[in-house]
C-alpha cells in the first residue's frame, strides 16, 4: 500500500506540530529565555540531591547512600542513575528535545492522540481530546508545585492503554511494544501511586473486553492477546529492574512499609492518607472551575465586594492590595488547594453524550473508570467505601492524597468524549446531542442564576476574620461561581451549536474539529493562566533559594564531620540545609520508618523541650541525648551568624559506651532512649543480637564518602562501639582489618560493631546487590523493547499492505 502524504501523514504531522507549538507558546519564558518555574518541591529535591549529584559529577560514581538528610538514608528515591540506561535518550527523542518537565505535557498529548486514533477517532477530533487531557489544570497545578514525576506518570497512561487496546484489536506485537514502552517510562519516573491507578484502568479495560470478546475470540484468542500483554509488561519491568529492585528492597523499611513499633500498624496512618479528600460537591469543578472559589489564595479584582468592604473600613491601600492578592476564596473540604480540577466543560459534555452515543463497551469501560475514580477521590467523604478499600486492597494503604485519583477521571473523560463525538457524527443522530446539551448546559445555567439558593459559601479560611469581611468574601465566592457557570454554559452552548450545524450538513468535519480545538484550548488556557503564568517563571530560583546566609557561612568554616538542625525547617519540613550540610531533618515522602518513629517519640519532644528552656535563657544540651547521639553539632535559629548555636555535647562520629542496656522490644528500646545518657550508655535488642560486652577505647573517623566510611579504632578493652550513622540492614557491610564483621543495631537505629582489643581499621561499605546485580540485565531489556517496537511497526505496516 502506497502512503498518501496528504491523507495518511499530513494530519498527524500537523497535529504533532500543534502539540509542540502549544507547549512552546505556553512555556515560552522557559523555552526562549531559559527561565525556570518556581517549583517548591523541586527546590526541596535539589537540596536533598546536592550531595548525590556532586559525588556523581566529581567521581563518576553513583552515590547509593546519602548522609545529607534524616541522618542518612538510601539515595534510591532521590537521584539514581544506571550506566547504559537509554530511557533519557528515548525521552529526549520522543519529545523533540523539549526541556524537562514540560516535555511530559507534549508526550501526554502525543500518547492521547495515539490512543484516540486507535479507537477510530478521526485526527481532527483526536487533537482536541489530546489537548484537553494534557493541559488540564490537574497537570498544570502539579507542574507549578514541582510534582514532575507525577505529571509524567499521568501523561504516560494513554500510551499504555493504547498498547493494551491495539493488542485486543489483533495488533498484538505493536500493542505489546507500546505497552512496554509506556510502562518502561512510567516505572522510570517511580510514581507508584499513579502506576497503581494505571493498573486499575488497565484491569477495568481488560475485564470489559474479555466479557465482550470471549464469544468472538474464544479462549485461545484471548489467551494469546493476554500473553502478548504479559510479555510487554515483563519487558517494561525488566527495563526497570534496578529501580524496582532497589525500591522493593527499601520499601519494607520506609514509612510506607512494615511497622517497627509493636503498637503501630503497617502502611500509612488513615488520617494522614485521607487528609486530601475531595468533597463530593467539589466534583462540580469539572464543569465549573470556580465552583468552590478557585485556589486557597485567589486574587480578587479591585471592584470586588471584599475590596469595597475593606475600603469602607478605612484600611490602608497597601494592606487592601495584599489581602486581594491572596484572598481566602476557597471554601471546599480540602486543607488547601492550588486551584480547581478542570479539563474543559466541553469534554464533560461530550462524555455525557456517550450515554446515548458511545459504543456500549467504551461507555462501560470509561464510565466505570470515571465513577470509580471520583469515588476514590472523595476519600474520607465516602468513608464506608474508601476505608474498606484502604484496609483490604493490596498496597493501597501505602498511598496518600486520594484526590490524586482525579487524574484517572481527567484521563477517561476525553477518551469517552471523543469516542462519543466520533460515533455521533457517524450516526448523525440529534437526540444524544440534545439530551447531553440539556443536562450539562442546564446544570450550568441553574448554577449561574440560582447558586445563592443552594449554598452558604462558608469556608475554613473565614476563621478569625471579622463578620463584615466574611460577608464580603461570601459575596465574592458567589459571584465567582456565577461568572464561572455562565462561562461554562457559553462553551457548552457554542459546542452544541457547532455539532448541530455539522449534523445538519452546514459545516464540515474539519471546521467542526478545528472549532472545537480552538474552544477547548481557549477554555483551559484561560483557566490555567490564573495559576501558571509568566510570573511563575524566574531566572534562577535555586540561586536565591540556596543563597548562603551568614549563619551557614559560619558553620561552613568547620571542616569536621557533624549534623545540623535548622529550626526553621524542623525535622521533616525542608531540605534546604541538606544543600550544604548533613542535616538532622529533611523533606521526603518515604523516609526510613525507624527515623520517623524516632522523630515522633523522641526527637520532636526533645527539641520542643530544648526550645522552651532556651526561650527562658537555659541551653540544656545535656537534655538532648538523642540529638547528641546523632552528632548534631549546630542548631540554626536565624540567618545571621549569631543565629547559630554550637552543641558542646554532640557525641561525635563514634564512641564506646561504658554500659550496654539490653532490651527485648522496639517499644521498650525507643522509650529507654529518652532516659539514658547516650554518650556512656547504649541500648541493644538482646533478642535479635544477643549479649555484647561493653568495652573501652576510642574510635575516630578517618574518611567519609556516600558509599564508604573509614574509622581507626584503638580499643583498650574489646566491646561495643556505636557509630552516629543510621542502621539499614540491606547493602551495608563492615570489615575490621579486612575481615567482615556483623553490623549491630543499637539505640533503636544506629550502627554498632563489636571491636576486639587493639588498634584496628574499620570500614563500612554500601554496595547493595539490588543495584549492582541488576544494572546489565536492565539495559538489555530496554533494547529488547526497542526491537519489539520496530518489529511491531513493521508487521503492522505489512499487514496493512496485505489487506489493502
N, C-alpha and C positions, 0 to 999 in steps of 0.2 A: 504493500500500500504506500503510495507516494504521499508525503505530507504536503498539505496545502498551507503555506505560510500564513496567509491572511485568516484562514478559518481555524487551523489547528494550533498555531503558535502565537500569533499576534495578540489575541485576547489575554493569554496567560502572561506574556511579556509585559503588556500594558498594566495588568493587574499587579505584577511584582514591582514594576516601576512606580505605580501609585503607592503601594505599601512603603516603598523606600522613601518616596518624597514626603509622605505624611510624617514619618519618623524624623526625617531630616528637618522639615519645617517646624514641627512642634519643638524639637530639641535643638534648634539652630544655635543657641548660645554654646552648647556642648560641642556640636559638630564643627562650627566655623570659628568660634572664639576660644575653644579649649577650656571652657568653664566647666564646673562640676556642680552637680546637685548637692545641696547641703543635706546629707543623709545622716541622721543621728546614729542609727545602728551601725552604719558603715564606719563612722568615725570611731565608735567603740571597738569595732573589729580591728581597725587599723592600729589602735593602741595595743590590743591583745596580741596582734600578729607581728608587731615590730621586731621582737627578738627572733622569731622564727624566720622572718623574711631576711633580716640582716645576716643570720647564720648561713642561710642558703646562698645569699649573694657573696659572702666573704669566703666560704669554704667549698661551695658546690654540693654540700651535703644536706640532706633533709633533716631538719630538727623534728624528731618524733615526740619529744617531750619539751614542755616549756615551763620554766620557773617563774614566768612573769605574772601569772595570775593564780589566786587561791592557793598560794604556797607551792604550786606545781600541779600540772595535770598533763595527760596526753594531748598532743597538738593535732590529733586527727581531725577534729571538728573546727579547727582554727585555720590552718593552711597546710595542705598536704599535696605533694606532687610525686609522680612516679616517672622514672626515666622511660622514654619511649612512648608515653601516653599521647595519643593523637587527637583526643577529644577537643582540645583548644584549637588545633588547626582546623578541625572539622567545623567548629562553630564559626570561626573567622571566615571560612569559605562559604558556608551556608547563609551567613548574614551579610555577605558582600562587604566585609571589613568595617561594619558599623561598630562603634565603641560599646563596651560593656558599661551598664546593664541594659541600655536601650535597644541593643540588638535582640534581646529577648522578645520585645514587643513586635519587632519585624518578623521574627521567626513564628510568633504566635499567629500573626495574620497569614503567613505562608502555610502553616500547618492547618489552620481552619479552612483556608481556601482549598487545599488538597482534600480535606475531609468532605467538604460540601460537594466538590466535583465528584468524589467517589460515590456520593448519594444521588448523582444525576442532576444536581442543581447547575443551571447554566452559569457561565463565568460572571456575567454582569450582576447577577443576584448574589453569587458566592462572594464577590468582592465586598459588598455591603455587609454581609454577615461576618466576614473576617475582620473588618474594621471595628464593628460593634463589639466583637469578642475581645480583641486585643487592647482596645483603648477604653474599656470600661473603667469606671472610677476605682474599682477594687484594685486593678493593676497599677493605676497612676498613683493612688494614695500609698500603696505598698512601696512603690518606687521612691516616693518622697521620704518615706520612713526608713528606707535602706534595706527593705526585705527583698534583696535582689535574687536570692536563691529561690524564694517562694514564687516570684514573678516568672522566672524561667521554668520552674516545675509546672506551674499552671499552664503556661504557653506551650508546653510540650504535650499536653493532654490530647489536643486534636490529632496530632500526627500518630500518636499511639493508637487511638481509636480508628483512625483511617487504616492503619495496618490490619487491625482486627477485622474491620468491615470488608476490606479487599480480600482477605483470606476466606471469609464466608461467601464472597462473590466469585470464588474459584480462581482468584489470582493469588494462590497460596504462597508462592515464593516471594513475590513482591510484598504481599501483606506481612509475611513473617519478617522480611527485611526492614520494612518501615516500623513495625512494632519494635524490632531490635534496636534500630537507630534512635527512635524516640525514647525508649526506656533506658537505653545506654546513657543518653544525655540527662534524662531526668534523675537517674540514680547518681550521676556525677554531681549534680547540684545538691544532693543529700538533704532534701526536704521531705522527710519520711511521712509527714502528715499529708502532704499533697499526693505523694505516691500512694498512700493508703486510700485517699479519696479516688485516685485514678483506678485503683483496683476495684473499688465499689462500682464505679461507672462501667468498667470492663465486664465485671461479673453480671451486672444487670443486662448489658447488651447481649452477652453470650447466652444467657438463660433465655431471653426472649427469642433470639434467633434459633436456638435449638427447639423451642416449642413450635415455632412457625415452620421450621425446615425439616423436622425429623421425618415427615411422611415423604417429602420431595427428595431429600438427600439420602435418607436411610442412615442407619448407624454407621456403616463403613465410610460414607462420605463425610459425615460429621466428625467421626473419629480422625479421619485424615486431616481435616481442617484444624481440629484441636491440636493434633500432633505437630503441625507446622507452627502454630502459635506458641506451643510449649517450647519448640526449638528456638523460636525468635526470642522468647523470654530468657531461655538458658544462655543464649549468646549475649544478651544485654547484661545479665547477672555476671557472666564470665568477664565481660569487658569492664566490669567494676569490681572485680574480685578483691583487689587490695582495699578499696574503700569500704566494701561491705564487710570484709574480714576484720578490719580494724574497728569498724563501728560495732559489729556484733560482739567483738571481744570486750569493748569498752562499756557497752550498754548496761550489762548487769551491775556495774559498779557506779553508774551515774545516777542522777536524781530520777531518771526515767526507768531505772531498773529495780532490782530487788532491794527490799528493806534491810537495814542492818540492825537498827534498834528493835528489840523484840516487841515493843508496844506499838509499832507503826506497821502500816500495810504497804505493799509494793505499789509502784506506779505513782502518779501524781495525786495530790490531795484533791478531793472532789470540788471543794470551793475554789481552789486555785484553777483547776481545769475549766470550770464553767464561769469564771469571772467575766469573760467577754461573751455574753449570750445575747443574741439578737432578740429584740422584743417582737412579739407576734405582729403587732401593727407596723413595726419598723420595716417589715417586708414590703410595705407600700412604697418605700423609697425606690423600688424597682420601676415604678411608673411615675412617681412624683418625687424627684430627688430632695426637695426641701420639705418633705412631709414632716420631718422631725427637726427642722431648723438647720439643716446642713451639718457642719462640724461643731465641735465643742466650743471653738472660738472663731466665730464667723464675723467678718467685717460688716458693719451696718452703714447705710448711707447717711449723709448729713441731714436728710429730711425725714429720718426715721422717728418713730414715736419715742424711742429711748433718747435720741438727741434732743428732741423738743423738751422732754421731761427734765433732762439734765440741765439744759439751758434755763428752763424756768426756775430751777433751784439755785441759779447763780453760780454754778460750778465753773471753774476755770476752763478756758478753751482747750488748753493742752491736756487736761485731765479728761475732758469730754472726748477728745480725739483718741486718747489712749484707750478709753473704755470701748469706743465704737470699733476700734481695730481688732479687738478680741472679745467681742460681746458673747455672753453665755447663751447663745441661741438654741443649742441642742437641748431637747427635752425628752430624749429617749431613755432606754433601760440600761445602756452600757455605761461603765465608769467614765469613759470619754471616747471620742472618736474623731478621726481626722476629717471625716466627711461621709457622705451617704454612699451606699452601694447602688450603682446605677449603670445600666448598659444600653440605654435608649428605650423609651416607651414604645417606639415603633417596632422593635424586636419582640417586646412583650405582646403587643397587639398581634403580630404575625404568629407568635407561638400559640396564643388563644385561638387564632384562626385554625390552627391544626386540629382542634377538637372535631371540626367538621371536614377539614380539607386534607389532613395528613394521612399517609398510609397507616394502617392500623398498627403495624409493628413499630413504626417510628414514633407514633403517638404514645404507645405503651412504654417504649424504651425511654424516651426523653421526658415524657410526662412523669414517669416514676422517679427519674433522676431529679427532676425539678422539685417534686413534692417531698421526696426523702431528704434532699439537701436543705430545703427550707426548714423542715422539722428538726434536722440535726443542728442547724444554726440557732434555733430557739433555745437550745441548751437547758438551763435551769427553769426557763419559762415554759417548758414542756417536760417537767421533771420525770413524770411516770415513764415516759418513753426513753429519754436520754440517759437517765440514771441507770435504767436497766441495761442499755447498750454499754454504758461505761463499765458496768460490773461484769458483763458476760461476753462482750465481743473481744476476741483475742487482739491484744495490743492497743486497743482503743484508749485505755487508761494511761497511755504514755503521752497523750497529746493535750494541748490546751487551746484556748481561744477558738471555741467551737463555731463562732461566727465565720470562721475561715471556710466552712462548708459552703458558703455562698459562692465560692469560686466554682463549684460544680454547677450551681444554678446559672451563673453567668456564662458557663460553657454550653449548657444544654439549651438555653433559650434561643440563641442564634441558630443552632443546628435545627431545632424543631421549627423555628420561624421560617427559615429559608427553604426547608423541605416543604413546608406547608404552602408557601408562596409559589414554589415551582409547580406543585400539584394543582393549586387553584388556577394558575394561568393555563395549564394544560387542559383542565376540565372545563374552564370558562363558566364557572358557577358563581352567581352573585350572592346566593343565600349565606354561605360561610362568611363572606366579606361583611355583610350587613349585620350578622349576629355578633361577630367579633368586634366590629367597629362600635356597635351599640353597647356592648359590655364594657370595653376598655374606655371608649370615649365618654360613655355615660357616667362611669365612675369618676373620671377626672373632672367632668363637668359638675357633678354633685359636690365634690370636694372644693371645687373652685368657688362655688356660690354659697355653700352652706356649711363650711368646715366648723364655723363657730358654734353650730348647733350640736356638734358631736364631741368636741374636745375642750379641755380646760387649759391646755398649753402650759402646764406646770412642770418644772424640771428641777433636777438636783442642783443645778447652777444658781437657783434662786436663793439658796441658803445664805443668810447673813445680809441680804440686800434689803433696803427699805421698801415698804409696801408700794410707794408711788413709783419706784423704779421697776419693781416686779410687774406691776400693771402695764407699764410701757413695754417691757420686754415681751410680755404675753401678746400684746397687740402686734409687735413686730413679728413674732413667730406665726401668728395667724395670717398676717399679710404675706409672709414668705411662702406659707403653704398655699394660699390662694393664688399668688402670682405663678408659682411653680406648676400648680394644677392647670391654670389657664394655658401655660406654655405647652404642657404635655397634651392637653386637649387639642391645641392647634396642630401639633405634629401628627397626632393620630388622624385628625380630620383631613389634613393635606395628603397623608399616606393613603387613606381610604379613597379620597377623590382621585388620586393618580391611578390606583389599581382599578377603580371603577371605570375610568375613561379607557384604560387599557382593555378591560374586558368588553367594553363596548366598541373596540376597534378604533378608538380615536387617537391613541398614541402607541408607538411600537414598543417591543420588548426592550430595545436599547434605551429609549427615552425613559421608560419606567425605571429600569435598573439604574441609570445614571442619576435620575432624580432622587431615588431612594438612597443612593450612595451619598449624594450631597446633603440630604436631610439628616441621615444618620450621623454623618461626620460633623455637621453643624451642631446637632443636638449634644453629642458627647464632648465635642471640642469646647463648647462654651461652658459646660459644667466643669470639666477638668481644669480649665484655665483659672478657675477660682482658687484651686488648691495647689496646682503645679504650674507656675508661670515664670516669666523671665526673672522675677525677684527670687525665685528658688535656686538660681544658679549663682555661683561665686567663682572668683578667680582661682582660689586655692583654700577651701575652708579648713583643710587639715593644718595648714601653716599657722593660721590663727588659733585653731583649737589646741594645737600641741606646742604653741609658743612657750619657751622655757620661762618660768617665773623665777623671781629671786629666791623663793623658798627651794625650788628644785635645783637651782644653781648651787646653793649652799650644800645640799645633800650630795650633788654630783662630785664635789671635791673629795668625798670619802670614797676611796678605791677598794674598800673592803667588801665582804660578802654579807648581805643583810636584806631584810624586807622592810617595806614602807607601807604605812596605813594612812591614806588621805581621809580625813573626817568628812570632807565634802562629798565624797563618793560612798563612804561607808564600806560595808563588806561585800555587797552584791550589786551595787548600782552604777558602777562605772569602771572603765578600763583605761582612762587617760593616763593614770600613773604608771600603768604597765608599759607605756611607750618608752620610759626611761629606766624604770627600776623594777625589781622583783616586788610585786605588790601582794599584800596580805589579802586584798579583796580582788574584785574583777567584775566582769559582765559576760555571762554565758548562760544559755538555756539548759545546758546539760553538764553542770559541774559534777564533781565526784560526790556521791551520796554521803560518804563519811565526812566530807568537808561541810556539806550543808547541815548535817547533824551537829557538827561542832559549832557552826555559826549560830544555830537556833538554841542550843543547850548551854553553850559556854562562852563563845566569843562575843556575841551580841550583849548578853547580860554583863559580862566582864567589862566591855567597852563602855556601856551606859553607866556602870558604877564608877568607872575611872573618870568619865567626863563630869559626873555630878560632883565628885570630890575636887576635881581640877577647878571647877567653877567657884568652889569655896576657897581655893588657894592651895590645895594639897595635891601633889602629884604622887599617887600611890602606885609606884612602879612594882613594888613587891606584890601588890594585889592583882597584877596582870600575868599570872603564871602561864596561861595558855598562849597569850601573845608572846610572852618571853620564849616559850619553847619553840615557837615558830620563827624565832630570831628577828622579831620586829624591833628594829633599832631606832626608827624615826616615825613620828606622827606629824602629819601636816595639818595645821589648823587655819591656814591662810596662805595667801600668795606671796607675802613679803617674807624676807629672811627671818624675821623674828616670829614668824608663824610656824617654825619648825621646832619640834621638841625631841631631844635625843633621849632614848631609853637606856639608862646605865645598867639595867638588869637583864637585857637580852641575853639569852643562853648561848648565842654563837652558833657556828655551823655544826658542832658536835661536842658532846660531853659524856662523862662517865658518871652515872648516878651512884650514890653510896648505898641506896636501898631499892630493892625491887618488890613491888606490891602485887601479889597475884590476884587476878580477878577471874570470875567464871562466866560473865555475860557481857555483852556490849553495853547494856544499860548500866550495869554496875561500873564498868570502866569509864564511861563518859561522865558519870556522876562524881567519881573519885578525882577526876581531873581538876575540878573546881576546889578541891580540898588539899591537894598535895603541893609541895614545893618542887616544881618541875626541874629545878637545877640539881637537886640532891636525891629526888625520888622519881621512880618511873613505874607505870602500870604495865602488866603483861598478862595476857589471857593464857592462863596455865592449861586450860582445856585444849587450846589449839597448839601452843608452842612448848608446853612442858615447863620444867623448872630451869631457870637460867640464873647463875650466881651473879651477885654484884661484884664489880671489880674496882680498880683504881688506876688512874693514869690520865693521859692527855691524848686527844685526837685533834689533828689540825688539818684544815682543808688546804690542799696544795694547788689544785687546778679544777676548773669547772667549765663545762660546756653543756648544751642541752641534753646530749646523749651519754655523757660520761662525767663522773665526779671522782676525783682522787684525793685521798687523805693519807696522812702519816700518823700512825698510832704508836704511842710509847706507853705500854701498859706495865705498871709495876706489879699488878695482880690481874690475872685474866678474868674476864667477865663481860657484862653487857655494856655496849656503847650505844648512845642514842644520837641520831642524826636529825637535824631540823628539816628533813625532807619528807615529802608525802609518800606514804607506802602505797604502792599499786602492785598487785600480785602478778600482773602479766608483763613479761618483757624485760623486767629488771633482773640482772644477775649481779652478784657480789663476789669478789675474789679477795683473798688475803694472801699476799705474796704469790699471786698467780693461781692459787687453789680456790675453787669455788666453795662458798660458804652459804648456808641458808639465811635469807633475809627474814627478820622477825618484824612483827607489827607491835609497836609499843605506844603507850599514851593515845590509844584509840586509832591514830592514823599516821604516826611517824615510823620511820625505818629504824630498826635496831639490828645489831650484829654482835654475836659473841666472839670476842677477840682474845686470843691467848696472850699470856705474859710475854713481854719483849717488844722490840721495835718491828713494825710491820707496815707494808704498803697496802692500803685498802682501796679497791676500785669498784665503783658502781657503774654498770654499763646498761644502757637501754637499747635493746636490739630485738624487738618483737617479731616473731616469725610470721605474725599476721600481715606484716608489711613485706618482709624480705622474701618469704616463700611464695608470694602472690604476684610480684612485680611482672615477671616474664609471662606467665600464663595470661594475665590480664591484657597485655598488649597483643598477644596472639589472637585472643577472642575479638579484640577491636578490629583487627584486619580481616577476620572471618566475616564480620558484619558487613564490611565494605564489599567483600567478594560476593556475599549473598545479595546485597543491594544491586550490584551490577548485573548479577545473574537474573534477578527479578525483573529489572527493566528490560533486559534482553529478551527473556522468554515472553513477557507481556507484549512487547512490540512484535515478536514473531507470531504470537497467537492472533494479534490484531490483523496482521498481514494475511494470515491463513484464512481468517473469517471474512476478509474484505471481498 
